Amino acid sequence: MGILFVYINALQAIGAATPSLILSLSRQGFIFLPCLVLCNSFFHLDGLAMAQPMADMLSCLLAYYLFKRLKTAYN
């Protein structure tokens, strides 16, 4: 999660407010809720425990993608 927060703050620092907002909302909304539903349907109660780490990892991947995309746009 620390890496995700670093990416969120880095995006805010370079003036990319929209990608930063997307990352903030994705961790507990856009990514977490579908992970929660999918993990619950496949793994039942264990899936509920796996949904948060999975959503954090997917949010970190999204953060890396957005940061790289913006970094190449500024170069």
Secondary structure as UniProt FT lines:
FT   HELIX           2..13
FT   TURN            14..15
FT   HELIX           17..25
FT   HELIX           26..30
FT   HELIX           32..43
FT   HELIX           45..74
//
